[in-house]
């Protein structure tokens, strides 16, 4: 069942990222009905476009009436250098600060020279991207990785 939900979510994300679909404000009733069983979501991302896309998907889910109790983006790679104070992503993240949790891989931070005090307020370092994703899966989150 979990595999089906993950495949379904991957298909949903594929549909949502097609440029012609972005104009729609809500999802169809069948998708909303299926997603009502899932209230916790986690996404592993390593590129800015995926980070932005996952934030956009949060809006679409909520606008469609899907109940979201937990929504987390786990980041790694060079994206970490863009999650610092004063960046374009800081302005974008302000809208989601109290709705979406962002975890940042501390291994990537160390390799790229980003310190915890440089991160956008509200973003939290985690031991590793992989361990955080596994932890969220163990807690029943539906997860997708990019």
C-alpha positions in Angstrom: 0.0 0.0 0.0 2.9 2.4 0.9 4.5 1.6 -2.5 1.3 2.4 -4.3 1.0 5.7 -2.4 4.5 6.7 -3.3 4.0 5.8 -6.9 0.8 7.7 -6.9 2.5 10.8 -5.4 5.3 10.6 -8.0 2.6 10.5 -10.7 0.8 13.4 -9.1 4.0 15.5 -8.9 4.7 14.7 -12.6 1.2 16.0 -13.5 1.6 19.1 -11.3 4.9 20.1 -12.9 3.6 20.1 -16.5 3.4 23.8 -17.5 -0.1 23.6 -18.8 -1.4 22.3 -15.5 0.1 25.0 -13.3 -2.8 27.3 -14.2 -5.2 25.1 -12.3 -6.0 26.1 -8.8 -7.2 22.8 -7.4 -6.9 19.1 -8.0 -9.7 16.9 -9.2 -12.0 15.2 -6.7 -10.5 11.7 -7.2 -7.0 12.8 -6.4 -8.1 14.8 -3.4 -10.1 11.8 -2.1 -7.1 9.5 -2.4 -4.8 12.0 -0.8 -7.1 12.4 2.2 -5.5 9.1 3.5 -2.1 10.7 3.5 -1.5 13.7 5.8 2.3 13.6 6.2 4.6 14.4 3.3 8.4 14.6 2.9 10.5 15.5 -0.2 14.2 15.1 -0.7 15.6 17.8 -3.0 18.9 19.0 -4.2 18.0 21.6 -6.8 16.4 25.0 -6.5 13.7 24.2 -9.1 12.6 21.2 -7.1 12.6 23.2 -3.9 10.3 25.8 -5.5 8.1 23.0 -7.1 7.6 21.3 -3.8 6.6 24.6 -2.1 4.2 25.1 -5.0 2.7 21.7 -4.5 2.0 22.5 -0.9 -0.2 25.4 -2.0 -2.0 23.2 -4.6 -2.7 20.5 -2.0 -4.1 22.9 0.5 -6.1 24.8 -2.1 -7.6 21.5 -3.2 -8.8 20.7 0.3 -6.2 18.0 1.1 -5.4 18.0 4.8 -1.7 18.3 5.4 -0.5 17.8 9.0 3.2 17.6 8.3 5.1 18.8 5.3 8.9 18.6 5.2 11.6 19.4 2.6 14.9 17.7 3.2 17.7 19.4 1.3 21.2 18.4 0.2 23.9 19.2 -2.3 24.7 22.7 -3.7 21.1 23.8 -2.9 22.4 24.3 0.6 24.4 27.3 -0.5 21.1 29.0 -1.6 19.4 28.5 1.7 21.2 31.3 3.4 20.1 34.6 4.8 19.7 37.3 2.1 19.1 34.8 -0.7 16.1 34.8 -3.1 14.9 31.6 -1.4 14.7 33.4 1.9 12.0 35.8 0.6 10.1 32.8 -0.9 10.4 30.8 2.3 8.8 33.5 4.5 5.4 32.5 3.1 5.9 28.9 4.3 7.9 29.4 7.4 5.2 28.2 9.8 3.7 25.6 7.5 6.7 23.7 5.9 9.7 22.4 7.7 13.0 22.5 5.9 15.8 20.2 7.0 19.3 20.8 5.7 22.0 18.1 5.4 24.8 19.0 7.8 27.3 17.0 5.7 26.5 19.2 2.6 26.7 22.2 4.8 30.2 21.2 6.0 31.5 20.4 2.5 30.1 23.7 1.1 31.2 25.9 4.0 27.7 26.8 5.2 27.2 27.3 8.9 24.0 26.9 10.9 23.9 30.6 11.7 24.0 31.4 8.0 20.8 29.4 7.3 17.5 31.1 6.7 15.7 31.4 10.1 13.5 28.4 10.6 15.6 25.9 8.6 17.2 23.1 10.7 20.4 21.2 10.1 20.1 17.4 10.3 22.8 14.7 10.6 22.4 13.6 7.0 19.9 13.8 4.2 19.6 10.0 4.0 19.1 9.4 7.7 16.4 12.2 7.8 14.5 10.6 4.9 14.7 7.1 6.5 13.5 8.6 9.8 10.5 10.3 8.2 9.6 7.1 6.3 9.7 5.2 9.6 7.3 7.8 11.0 4.8 7.0 8.2 5.6 10.0 5.9 5.0 9.6 2.2 8.3 10.5 0.6 9.6 11.5 -2.8 13.2 12.2 -3.8 14.5 14.3 -6.7 
